[in-house]
């Protein structure tokens, strides 16, 4: 079945450093991937997405890399700030009715001042 | 533009009681979703509605019912609450087509005692 997982449940970084959050997925037919940020007590917030026909996409301070060969997704945050502290989820969309997403378990990013 | 609004934010129920979680979106989105989030786990899809007038089961539908009242509103009902339904519930919506982002509400914290 489809599954999405994260390698590191907690990541602690120094303010100003770059952060890399990793995600593995198992469904080779997935065609769309999203990263969400969830702050305590709030709903997930869209960060960036990427389609399977791309291997890199950049946003403001964030970059998503997709390696379809090893079914691996990563989120890079440049110059990490205290406001980046949150739980980050990756999600994939396989070939299913309703375009449903499958979410990973989440990685907590802690930014040390 | 409020996005996705869900109520109530907090609710305590006794086992066997019933309740309805309300959700409304003002983005004219076609698809709406209900997820639950449990500690240490990712979001799991309960039910979804691909368009007005249709509803379908997700990954964990048992113990729940839904109603797509109109294009804006998608409610989740617990007919006889059980302690296993203690969770955080998130409503979400998506405009439709491929690659469109799913937007989440702020969450409803439900405790069943």
Interface residues (C-beta under 8 A of the other chain):
Chain A: X4 X31 X32 X34 X36 X41 X42 X43 X44 X45 X46 X49 X51 X89 X91 X97 X98 X99 X100 X101 X102 X103 X104 X105 X106
Chain B: X4 X31 X33 X40 X41 X42 X43 X44 X45 X48 X50 X56 X58 X90 X92 X94 X98 X99 X100 X101 X102 X103 X104 X105 X106 X107
